[in-house]
């Protein structure tokens, strides 16, 4: 191998260097243990990317037209590589007739793969099919225009090149058991557990490895980044892969438990026995919602400690899989700190984006920043909501911008309907159906109304009991169970319904600012120093001597 070399499109001499680096020509990382380097420009090249021809009259991957060298300009927008589907680098081969590109490295003779052994995926060797065409892949079952393609010349078998690397056994976040790849399924009707459309039994798919479980998913759905952690589990004992059952509490005696999140014993208080026993201004430490209509656990040191949990929140698993995320999640209840974050004492849910101080589910991977509040993490993959006649599913295949029909805001993850164009964001889907609202020391039982579609359903003009402004009858609002009064959902819940009193910190650069979340239960509500309005929510934010009505106003101040 030459110690010095001239690259055709580079003006300086290159030196052979031991090691690995990113190639300037194709932008791919060098796999060999040496590369050519320009000390003047501080750029590196694959060996193959210094030995290319300026034109290839006939290439096996594209024999119909010649491929010519093209140098990319900074403003150019070019197609990805025909072979490996990755972004193009600075120099590449281009077909001007078909407008397709191939990396220098992918086009090199050393990289050509004409025939390969597919192993257990097929009985015969497969050969490259040098034409882009519409077909149905035997391994993934998807139909479309695709390249590269490998075909069996002995039988009717064609596959995507990428599908030859499909795993054999995997674990996805939407199912409790492992899944095994199948070349075909028994001849009957199957529905994909992720996209909920038909699975063709003639083609490959993933199915549950557990006896008597009929869960099936498309191959492409099962290998989505949002549900699969990219681990091949073939050869790994199942016990190593499964989440251990870690109970959230220890039963001490009858209705008394020791919960992992609190230093004192907690006593179960049935709802029918709670009248007059607990201050209704208390909130559940997990979900941050008031202790209202359900059974709850109360700290045995009631007079000195205000810790309370809804019974269902006390039973939240400490580790779980969630359809929202491909990695296992752990329930955290201690002081909210993140090593990668500029915040302490609160967080923003990755799913609904709400400001929250409650318990949260955090990804167990060190490099992953996913965090979800307990309400979002507990939403099932399929949900029946009173606002819509059909079941809704969590969007997994399509994570583009979807507009919520309720609030009109765009969201990258939402619940969608298979039967009609209906999307609902997680913030709206977790608005409580029943709510007990405190006003001037009185309790008002409220029920969510999801809009009145028909004109005859609207009985005059509606006004909000709290802000005294008009209520749009076609939007969601609360109705008093006994009074019949109407209230905006935002007036009832506020912008900080997931906050609870305590201290927190936000850090911008070298400037660390501490603030306090305070109760706002007095008849006289303080003025926000940012927007100059009365603080409407059950909590407010105090920084030094200034009061802010919401996390938004506080953030604006700290970003100045």
LINZIVEN-V64047 format. One line per field, one symbol per residue. ss: DSSP state (h for helix, s for strand, l for the rest). burial: 1 if it has 16 or more other ideal C-beta (glycine too) atoms within 10 Angstrom, else 0. A space follows every 50 residues. Layout:
ss = ???
burial = ???
This chain:
ss = lllsssllllllsssssslllsslllllsllllsssssllllsssllhhh llllssllsllsllllssssslllllllllslllllllllssssslllls ssshhhhlhhhlllssllhhhllllsssslllssssllllllssssllss ssllllsssslhhhhlllsslsllllllsssslllllllssllllllssl llllsssslllllllssshhhhlllllslllllllllhhhhlllllllss sssllssssllllllsssslhhhlllllllllsllllllslllllssssl lllllllssshhhhllllssssllssssssssllllslllllssllssll llllsslllsssslllllllssshhhhllllssllllllllsssllllll lssllllllssllsssslllllssshhhhllllssssssllssssssssl llllhhhllllssslllllsslllllsssslllllssshhhhhlllllll lsssssssllssssssssslllllllsllllllsllllsssssllsssll hhhhhhhhhl
burial = 00001010010001000000101111110100001111000011111111 11000100101100001011010000010011110001111111100001 11111111000000000100110001011101001011111100011111 11000011111111011011111110111110001000010111110010 10111111100000111111111101110000100000000010000110 00000010101100111110000100000001111111111100111110 01000111110011011101111111111111100100000001111111 11011111111110000101111111111010001011000111111000 01011110001011111000011111111111001110000001110111 01000000000101110000101001111000001111111111111111 00010100000000101101000010010100001111111110001111 1011001000
